[in-house]
Amino acid sequence: MGLTVVSRSGHTWRLTEQIGSGSEGFVYGVDDARPLVAKLVPDPPDPETYRRRVARLVRQRREPRTVGLLSGTPVRLAWPLVPVRTAGGTDADRVDGYVMTDMRHAYQPFAHLLTTSARHAFLPRATWATALRAALALARLLGDLHAEGYVVGDLTPDNLWADETGRVGMADVDSWQFTDGRETFPGRMRTPGYTAPERIGAPAGTPPDTASDDFALAVLVHQLLMAGLHPFAGHPADGGDYLSYDDNVLHGRCRLADPASVLLPRSVPPADLLPRRLTELFRRALANARRRPTAAEWAQALAAELAPGRLKVCATGPRHVHTVERPWCPWCDLAEQGTDSYPGHPQEEQ
């Protein structure tokens, strides 16, 4: 493809294949011995503000609050390492962006945890315990970001990564909301199905807050623990047409918050596979914005469900894991109906 990017100091990188794209930009491989990729944003609403946003994030990487967030292995955040622009052409033709860590060297796309086929193909040893650990890792990461003054604003599977042990990473740092000195860089993005009800229909540019992040966190934790099922999935029980997740959000159509509000196929995981402690958090998160649990509350509750003695392994196979609160295996029930969310046999583990 022949694209080359250059930093302000004059260092150049040759870009290889395009490996991803989103609503704002494109991600390319980088020809480098280190695991790096480059994100380019062709048409930001305000190019000068975008360049300043990236430059401030690069500088903040050396500040104590960010150093702590970036500690540990593997790194949890694909933080901007250096601003770059495409080389050649006129100044108006050049595209801004940045170089960051390639999360693929340590993680799989987060969405691989949310479907049976992808789990089986890419994360074959994943169980419900893996989903719990991923939910806990995500809640802790989000809580750490909030504690340091960052708001993700557009938390979705598309900007998350996970591995087979349940560790979680995050990308698209350049879209976050944060303050640097006296300047606030607002979050702009929102994704249907992961937008808090108070932000749906709000004017463009309405800034997110930590509570809107906490709503998206609850949706993602539900998807992890319910084998990919969105908490606002379902056909309106009143006979109306299904329009979208956001329409269900606005009308409170949610099985956990109001079981009579939606119709779901029998093939979805039963609501009672959740421990009572988590069920109560979901009801608060999805039905009442004023009582929405924080990321720290989710982390505390999820850690408790991973404590010794809280999980049971089904006798049919090591990938059928469930809470001890349930007297029999929910995954076996689903498998008998032809939908095994965690397929496998004991001999495969040997």
Contacts in CASP RR format, 6 or more apart in sequence:
PFRMAT RR
TARGET T0000
AUTHOR 0000-0000-0000
METHOD contacts of the structure
MODEL  1
MGLTVVSRSGHTWRLTEQIGSGSEGFVYGVDDARPLVAKLVPDPPDPETY
RRRVARLVRQRREPRTVGLLSGTPVRLAWPLVPVRTAGGTDADRVDGYVM
TDMRHAYQPFAHLLTTSARHAFLPRATWATALRAALALARLLGDLHAEGY
VVGDLTPDNLWADETGRVGMADVDSWQFTDGRETFPGRMRTPGYTAPERI
GAPAGTPPDTASDDFALAVLVHQLLMAGLHPFAGHPADGGDYLSYDDNVL
HGRCRLADPASVLLPRSVPPADLLPRRLTELFRRALANARRRPTAAEWAQ
ALAAELAPGRLKVCATGPRHVHTVERPWCPWCDLAEQGTDSYPGHPQEEQ
1 15 0 8 1.000
1 16 0 8 1.000
1 17 0 8 1.000
1 18 0 8 1.000
2 14 0 8 1.000
2 15 0 8 1.000
3 14 0 8 1.000
3 15 0 8 1.000
3 28 0 8 1.000
3 86 0 8 1.000
4 12 0 8 1.000
4 13 0 8 1.000
4 14 0 8 1.000
4 15 0 8 1.000
4 86 0 8 1.000
4 87 0 8 1.000
4 88 0 8 1.000
5 12 0 8 1.000
5 13 0 8 1.000
5 15 0 8 1.000
5 38 0 8 1.000
5 40 0 8 1.000
5 84 0 8 1.000
5 85 0 8 1.000
5 86 0 8 1.000
5 87 0 8 1.000
5 97 0 8 1.000
5 99 0 8 1.000
6 12 0 8 1.000
6 13 0 8 1.000
6 84 0 8 1.000
6 85 0 8 1.000
6 86 0 8 1.000
6 87 0 8 1.000
7 82 0 8 1.000
7 83 0 8 1.000
7 84 0 8 1.000
7 99 0 8 1.000
8 83 0 8 1.000
11 82 0 8 1.000
12 87 0 8 1.000
13 30 0 8 1.000
13 31 0 8 1.000
13 32 0 8 1.000
13 36 0 8 1.000
13 38 0 8 1.000
13 84 0 8 1.000
13 99 0 8 1.000
14 30 0 8 1.000
14 31 0 8 1.000
15 28 0 8 1.000
15 29 0 8 1.000
15 30 0 8 1.000
15 31 0 8 1.000
15 38 0 8 1.000
16 28 0 8 1.000
16 29 0 8 1.000
16 30 0 8 1.000
16 31 0 8 1.000
17 28 0 8 1.000
17 29 0 8 1.000
18 26 0 8 1.000
18 27 0 8 1.000
18 28 0 8 1.000
18 29 0 8 1.000
19 27 0 8 1.000
19 28 0 8 1.000
19 29 0 8 1.000
19 37 0 8 1.000
19 104 0 8 1.000
20 26 0 8 1.000
20 27 0 8 1.000
21 27 0 8 1.000
22 158 0 8 1.000
23 189 0 8 1.000
24 41 0 8 1.000
24 44 0 8 1.000
24 175 0 8 1.000
24 189 0 8 1.000
25 39 0 8 1.000
25 40 0 8 1.000
25 41 0 8 1.000
25 42 0 8 1.000
26 39 0 8 1.000
26 40 0 8 1.000
26 42 0 8 1.000
27 37 0 8 1.000
27 38 0 8 1.000
27 39 0 8 1.000
27 40 0 8 1.000
28 37 0 8 1.000
28 38 0 8 1.000
28 39 0 8 1.000
28 40 0 8 1.000
29 36 0 8 1.000
29 37 0 8 1.000
29 38 0 8 1.000
29 102 0 8 1.000
30 36 0 8 1.000
30 37 0 8 1.000
30 38 0 8 1.000
30 99 0 8 1.000
30 102 0 8 1.000
35 101 0 8 1.000
35 102 0 8 1.000
35 104 0 8 1.000
35 105 0 8 1.000
36 81 0 8 1.000
36 99 0 8 1.000
36 100 0 8 1.000
36 101 0 8 1.000
36 102 0 8 1.000
37 78 0 8 1.000
37 99 0 8 1.000
37 100 0 8 1.000
37 101 0 8 1.000
37 102 0 8 1.000
37 104 0 8 1.000
38 84 0 8 1.000
38 97 0 8 1.000
38 98 0 8 1.000
38 99 0 8 1.000
38 100 0 8 1.000
39 97 0 8 1.000
39 98 0 8 1.000
39 100 0 8 1.000
39 172 0 8 1.000
39 174 0 8 1.000
40 86 0 8 1.000
40 95 0 8 1.000
40 96 0 8 1.000
40 97 0 8 1.000
41 50 0 8 1.000
41 95 0 8 1.000
41 96 0 8 1.000
41 97 0 8 1.000
41 174 0 8 1.000
42 95 0 8 1.000
44 50 0 8 1.000
44 96 0 8 1.000
45 188 0 8 1.000
47 96 0 8 1.000
49 185 0 8 1.000
50 96 0 8 1.000
50 174 0 8 1.000
51 83 0 8 1.000
51 96 0 8 1.000
52 183 0 8 1.000
52 185 0 8 1.000
53 174 0 8 1.000
53 185 0 8 1.000
54 80 0 8 1.000
54 83 0 8 1.000
54 96 0 8 1.000
54 97 0 8 1.000
54 98 0 8 1.000
54 174 0 8 1.000
55 83 0 8 1.000
56 178 0 8 1.000
56 180 0 8 1.000
56 183 0 8 1.000
56 185 0 8 1.000
57 79 0 8 1.000
57 80 0 8 1.000
57 98 0 8 1.000
57 173 0 8 1.000
57 174 0 8 1.000
57 178 0 8 1.000
58 80 0 8 1.000
58 81 0 8 1.000
58 82 0 8 1.000
58 83 0 8 1.000
58 98 0 8 1.000
59 180 0 8 1.000
60 66 0 8 1.000
60 178 0 8 1.000
60 180 0 8 1.000
61 67 0 8 1.000
61 70 0 8 1.000
61 79 0 8 1.000
61 80 0 8 1.000
61 81 0 8 1.000
65 148 0 8 1.000
65 149 0 8 1.000
66 79 0 8 1.000
66 148 0 8 1.000
69 76 0 8 1.000
69 77 0 8 1.000
69 79 0 8 1.000
69 144 0 8 1.000
69 145 0 8 1.000
69 148 0 8 1.000
70 76 0 8 1.000
70 77 0 8 1.000
70 79 0 8 1.000
74 105 0 8 1.000
74 106 0 8 1.000
74 107 0 8 1.000
74 163 0 8 1.000
74 167 0 8 1.000
74 169 0 8 1.000
75 101 0 8 1.000
75 106 0 8 1.000
75 169 0 8 1.000
76 141 0 8 1.000
76 167 0 8 1.000
76 168 0 8 1.000
76 169 0 8 1.000
76 170 0 8 1.000
77 169 0 8 1.000
77 170 0 8 1.000
77 171 0 8 1.000
77 173 0 8 1.000
78 100 0 8 1.000
78 101 0 8 1.000
78 102 0 8 1.000
78 103 0 8 1.000
78 169 0 8 1.000
78 170 0 8 1.000
78 171 0 8 1.000
78 172 0 8 1.000
78 173 0 8 1.000
79 100 0 8 1.000
79 101 0 8 1.000
79 173 0 8 1.000
80 98 0 8 1.000
80 99 0 8 1.000
80 100 0 8 1.000
80 173 0 8 1.000
80 174 0 8 1.000
81 98 0 8 1.000
81 99 0 8 1.000
81 100 0 8 1.000
81 101 0 8 1.000
82 98 0 8 1.000
82 99 0 8 1.000
83 96 0 8 1.000
83 97 0 8 1.000
83 98 0 8 1.000
84 96 0 8 1.000
84 97 0 8 1.000
84 98 0 8 1.000
84 99 0 8 1.000
85 94 0 8 1.000
85 95 0 8 1.000
85 96 0 8 1.000
85 97 0 8 1.000
86 93 0 8 1.000
86 94 0 8 1.000
86 95 0 8 1.000
87 94 0 8 1.000
88 94 0 8 1.000
97 174 0 8 1.000
98 174 0 8 1.000
100 171 0 8 1.000
100 173 0 8 1.000
103 161 0 8 1.000
103 169 0 8 1.000
103 171 0 8 1.000
106 161 0 8 1.000
106 163 0 8 1.000
106 167 0 8 1.000
107 161 0 8 1.000
107 162 0 8 1.000
107 163 0 8 1.000
107 167 0 8 1.000
107 168 0 8 1.000
107 169 0 8 1.000
108 122 0 8 1.000
108 123 0 8 1.000
108 161 0 8 1.000
108 162 0 8 1.000
108 163 0 8 1.000
108 164 0 8 1.000
109 157 0 8 1.000
109 160 0 8 1.000
109 161 0 8 1.000
109 162 0 8 1.000
110 134 0 8 1.000
110 157 0 8 1.000
110 160 0 8 1.000
110 161 0 8 1.000
110 162 0 8 1.000
110 168 0 8 1.000
110 169 0 8 1.000
111 118 0 8 1.000
111 157 0 8 1.000
111 158 0 8 1.000
112 118 0 8 1.000
112 119 0 8 1.000
112 121 0 8 1.000
112 122 0 8 1.000
112 123 0 8 1.000
112 162 0 8 1.000
113 119 0 8 1.000
113 123 0 8 1.000
113 126 0 8 1.000
113 130 0 8 1.000
113 131 0 8 1.000
113 134 0 8 1.000
113 162 0 8 1.000
113 166 0 8 1.000
113 224 0 8 1.000
114 157 0 8 1.000
114 223 0 8 1.000
114 224 0 8 1.000
114 227 0 8 1.000
114 228 0 8 1.000
115 228 0 8 1.000
116 227 0 8 1.000
116 339 0 8 1.000
116 340 0 8 1.000
116 341 0 8 1.000
116 342 0 8 1.000
116 343 0 8 1.000
119 126 0 8 1.000
119 342 0 8 1.000
120 343 0 8 1.000
123 130 0 8 1.000
123 162 0 8 1.000
123 163 0 8 1.000
123 164 0 8 1.000
124 164 0 8 1.000
125 164 0 8 1.000
125 319 0 8 1.000
125 349 0 8 1.000
126 164 0 8 1.000
126 166 0 8 1.000
126 319 0 8 1.000
126 342 0 8 1.000
127 318 0 8 1.000
127 319 0 8 1.000
127 320 0 8 1.000
127 321 0 8 1.000
127 342 0 8 1.000
128 225 0 8 1.000
128 311 0 8 1.000
128 321 0 8 1.000
128 322 0 8 1.000
128 331 0 8 1.000
128 342 0 8 1.000
129 306 0 8 1.000
129 311 0 8 1.000
129 321 0 8 1.000
130 164 0 8 1.000
130 165 0 8 1.000
130 166 0 8 1.000
131 224 0 8 1.000
131 225 0 8 1.000
132 224 0 8 1.000
132 225 0 8 1.000
132 302 0 8 1.000
132 305 0 8 1.000
132 306 0 8 1.000
132 311 0 8 1.000
133 165 0 8 1.000
133 166 0 8 1.000
133 167 0 8 1.000
133 306 0 8 1.000
134 162 0 8 1.000
134 166 0 8 1.000
134 167 0 8 1.000
134 168 0 8 1.000
134 224 0 8 1.000
135 220 0 8 1.000
135 221 0 8 1.000
135 224 0 8 1.000
135 225 0 8 1.000
135 298 0 8 1.000
135 302 0 8 1.000
136 299 0 8 1.000
136 302 0 8 1.000
136 303 0 8 1.000
136 306 0 8 1.000
137 162 0 8 1.000
137 166 0 8 1.000
137 167 0 8 1.000
137 168 0 8 1.000
137 169 0 8 1.000
138 160 0 8 1.000
138 168 0 8 1.000
138 217 0 8 1.000
138 220 0 8 1.000
138 221 0 8 1.000
138 224 0 8 1.000
139 217 0 8 1.000
139 221 0 8 1.000
139 295 0 8 1.000
139 296 0 8 1.000
139 298 0 8 1.000
139 299 0 8 1.000
139 302 0 8 1.000
140 295 0 8 1.000
140 299 0 8 1.000
141 168 0 8 1.000
141 169 0 8 1.000
141 170 0 8 1.000
142 152 0 8 1.000
142 155 0 8 1.000
142 213 0 8 1.000
142 214 0 8 1.000
142 217 0 8 1.000
142 295 0 8 1.000
143 294 0 8 1.000
143 295 0 8 1.000
143 296 0 8 1.000
143 299 0 8 1.000
145 151 0 8 1.000
145 152 0 8 1.000
145 176 0 8 1.000
146 210 0 8 1.000
146 213 0 8 1.000
146 294 0 8 1.000
146 295 0 8 1.000
149 178 0 8 1.000
149 179 0 8 1.000
150 176 0 8 1.000
150 177 0 8 1.000
150 178 0 8 1.000
151 176 0 8 1.000
151 177 0 8 1.000
151 178 0 8 1.000
151 187 0 8 1.000
151 207 0 8 1.000
151 208 0 8 1.000
151 209 0 8 1.000
151 210 0 8 1.000
151 212 0 8 1.000
151 213 0 8 1.000
152 159 0 8 1.000
152 170 0 8 1.000
152 175 0 8 1.000
152 176 0 8 1.000
152 177 0 8 1.000
152 208 0 8 1.000
152 213 0 8 1.000
152 216 0 8 1.000
153 175 0 8 1.000
153 176 0 8 1.000
153 177 0 8 1.000
153 187 0 8 1.000
153 189 0 8 1.000
153 190 0 8 1.000
153 208 0 8 1.000
153 212 0 8 1.000
153 213 0 8 1.000
153 216 0 8 1.000
154 172 0 8 1.000
154 175 0 8 1.000
154 187 0 8 1.000
154 189 0 8 1.000
154 190 0 8 1.000
154 191 0 8 1.000
154 194 0 8 1.000
154 208 0 8 1.000
154 216 0 8 1.000
155 194 0 8 1.000
155 213 0 8 1.000
155 216 0 8 1.000
155 217 0 8 1.000
155 220 0 8 1.000
156 191 0 8 1.000
156 194 0 8 1.000
156 216 0 8 1.000
156 220 0 8 1.000
157 220 0 8 1.000
157 223 0 8 1.000
158 172 0 8 1.000
158 191 0 8 1.000
159 170 0 8 1.000
159 171 0 8 1.000
159 172 0 8 1.000
159 175 0 8 1.000
160 168 0 8 1.000
160 169 0 8 1.000
160 170 0 8 1.000
160 171 0 8 1.000
160 220 0 8 1.000
161 168 0 8 1.000
161 169 0 8 1.000
161 170 0 8 1.000
161 171 0 8 1.000
162 168 0 8 1.000
162 169 0 8 1.000
175 187 0 8 1.000
175 188 0 8 1.000
175 189 0 8 1.000
176 185 0 8 1.000
176 187 0 8 1.000
177 184 0 8 1.000
177 185 0 8 1.000
177 186 0 8 1.000
177 187 0 8 1.000
177 207 0 8 1.000
177 208 0 8 1.000
178 184 0 8 1.000
178 185 0 8 1.000
179 185 0 8 1.000
186 205 0 8 1.000
186 207 0 8 1.000
187 205 0 8 1.000
187 207 0 8 1.000
187 208 0 8 1.000
188 204 0 8 1.000
188 205 0 8 1.000
190 199 0 8 1.000
190 208 0 8 1.000
192 244 0 8 1.000
192 245 0 8 1.000
192 246 0 8 1.000
193 219 0 8 1.000
193 230 0 8 1.000
193 232 0 8 1.000
193 244 0 8 1.000
193 245 0 8 1.000
193 246 0 8 1.000
193 249 0 8 1.000
194 215 0 8 1.000
194 216 0 8 1.000
194 219 0 8 1.000
194 220 0 8 1.000
195 212 0 8 1.000
195 215 0 8 1.000
195 216 0 8 1.000
195 246 0 8 1.000
195 249 0 8 1.000
196 208 0 8 1.000
196 211 0 8 1.000
196 212 0 8 1.000
196 215 0 8 1.000
196 216 0 8 1.000
196 289 0 8 1.000
197 215 0 8 1.000
197 249 0 8 1.000
197 250 0 8 1.000
197 289 0 8 1.000
198 211 0 8 1.000
198 212 0 8 1.000
198 289 0 8 1.000
199 206 0 8 1.000
199 208 0 8 1.000
199 212 0 8 1.000
200 246 0 8 1.000
200 249 0 8 1.000
200 250 0 8 1.000
210 294 0 8 1.000
210 295 0 8 1.000
211 289 0 8 1.000
211 292 0 8 1.000
213 295 0 8 1.000
214 285 0 8 1.000
214 292 0 8 1.000
214 293 0 8 1.000
214 294 0 8 1.000
214 295 0 8 1.000
214 298 0 8 1.000
215 285 0 8 1.000
215 286 0 8 1.000
215 289 0 8 1.000
215 292 0 8 1.000
217 285 0 8 1.000
217 295 0 8 1.000
217 298 0 8 1.000
218 231 0 8 1.000
218 281 0 8 1.000
218 282 0 8 1.000
218 285 0 8 1.000
218 286 0 8 1.000
218 292 0 8 1.000
218 293 0 8 1.000
218 298 0 8 1.000
219 230 0 8 1.000
219 231 0 8 1.000
219 232 0 8 1.000
219 286 0 8 1.000
221 278 0 8 1.000
221 282 0 8 1.000
221 298 0 8 1.000
221 302 0 8 1.000
222 229 0 8 1.000
222 230 0 8 1.000
222 231 0 8 1.000
222 256 0 8 1.000
222 282 0 8 1.000
222 286 0 8 1.000
223 229 0 8 1.000
223 230 0 8 1.000
223 231 0 8 1.000
225 273 0 8 1.000
225 274 0 8 1.000
225 278 0 8 1.000
226 268 0 8 1.000
226 269 0 8 1.000
226 273 0 8 1.000
226 274 0 8 1.000
227 268 0 8 1.000
227 269 0 8 1.000
227 341 0 8 1.000
229 268 0 8 1.000
229 269 0 8 1.000
230 245 0 8 1.000
231 254 0 8 1.000
231 255 0 8 1.000
231 256 0 8 1.000
231 282 0 8 1.000
231 286 0 8 1.000
232 245 0 8 1.000
232 248 0 8 1.000
232 249 0 8 1.000
232 252 0 8 1.000
232 253 0 8 1.000
232 254 0 8 1.000
232 286 0 8 1.000
233 245 0 8 1.000
233 248 0 8 1.000
233 262 0 8 1.000
233 264 0 8 1.000
233 268 0 8 1.000
234 242 0 8 1.000
234 248 0 8 1.000
234 253 0 8 1.000
234 255 0 8 1.000
234 262 0 8 1.000
234 263 0 8 1.000
234 264 0 8 1.000
235 242 0 8 1.000
235 262 0 8 1.000
235 263 0 8 1.000
235 264 0 8 1.000
236 242 0 8 1.000
236 248 0 8 1.000
236 251 0 8 1.000
236 253 0 8 1.000
236 261 0 8 1.000
236 262 0 8 1.000
236 263 0 8 1.000
237 253 0 8 1.000
237 260 0 8 1.000
237 261 0 8 1.000
237 262 0 8 1.000
237 263 0 8 1.000
242 248 0 8 1.000
247 253 0 8 1.000
248 254 0 8 1.000
248 262 0 8 1.000
251 261 0 8 1.000
252 258 0 8 1.000
252 261 0 8 1.000
252 286 0 8 1.000
252 287 0 8 1.000
253 261 0 8 1.000
253 262 0 8 1.000
254 261 0 8 1.000
254 262 0 8 1.000
254 286 0 8 1.000
254 287 0 8 1.000
255 261 0 8 1.000
255 262 0 8 1.000
255 264 0 8 1.000
255 271 0 8 1.000
256 271 0 8 1.000
256 279 0 8 1.000
256 282 0 8 1.000
256 283 0 8 1.000
256 286 0 8 1.000
257 282 0 8 1.000
257 283 0 8 1.000
257 286 0 8 1.000
257 287 0 8 1.000
258 287 0 8 1.000
259 271 0 8 1.000
266 337 0 8 1.000
267 334 0 8 1.000
267 337 0 8 1.000
267 338 0 8 1.000
267 339 0 8 1.000
269 330 0 8 1.000
269 334 0 8 1.000
269 341 0 8 1.000
270 330 0 8 1.000
270 333 0 8 1.000
271 279 0 8 1.000
272 326 0 8 1.000
272 330 0 8 1.000
273 322 0 8 1.000
273 323 0 8 1.000
273 326 0 8 1.000
273 330 0 8 1.000
274 282 0 8 1.000
274 323 0 8 1.000
275 305 0 8 1.000
275 310 0 8 1.000
275 323 0 8 1.000
275 325 0 8 1.000
276 325 0 8 1.000
277 301 0 8 1.000
277 304 0 8 1.000
277 305 0 8 1.000
278 301 0 8 1.000
278 302 0 8 1.000
278 305 0 8 1.000
281 293 0 8 1.000
281 297 0 8 1.000
281 298 0 8 1.000
281 301 0 8 1.000
284 291 0 8 1.000
284 292 0 8 1.000
284 293 0 8 1.000
285 292 0 8 1.000
285 293 0 8 1.000
293 301 0 8 1.000
304 310 0 8 1.000
305 311 0 8 1.000
305 323 0 8 1.000
309 324 0 8 1.000
310 323 0 8 1.000
310 324 0 8 1.000
311 321 0 8 1.000
311 322 0 8 1.000
311 323 0 8 1.000
311 324 0 8 1.000
312 321 0 8 1.000
312 322 0 8 1.000
312 323 0 8 1.000
312 324 0 8 1.000
312 326 0 8 1.000
313 320 0 8 1.000
313 321 0 8 1.000
314 320 0 8 1.000
314 321 0 8 1.000
314 322 0 8 1.000
314 329 0 8 1.000
314 331 0 8 1.000
314 332 0 8 1.000
316 329 0 8 1.000
316 332 0 8 1.000
317 344 0 8 1.000
317 345 0 8 1.000
317 346 0 8 1.000
318 346 0 8 1.000
318 349 0 8 1.000
319 331 0 8 1.000
319 342 0 8 1.000
319 343 0 8 1.000
319 344 0 8 1.000
320 329 0 8 1.000
320 331 0 8 1.000
320 332 0 8 1.000
320 342 0 8 1.000
321 342 0 8 1.000
322 329 0 8 1.000
322 330 0 8 1.000
322 331 0 8 1.000
331 340 0 8 1.000
331 341 0 8 1.000
331 342 0 8 1.000
334 340 0 8 1.000
334 341 0 8 1.000
335 343 0 8 1.000
END
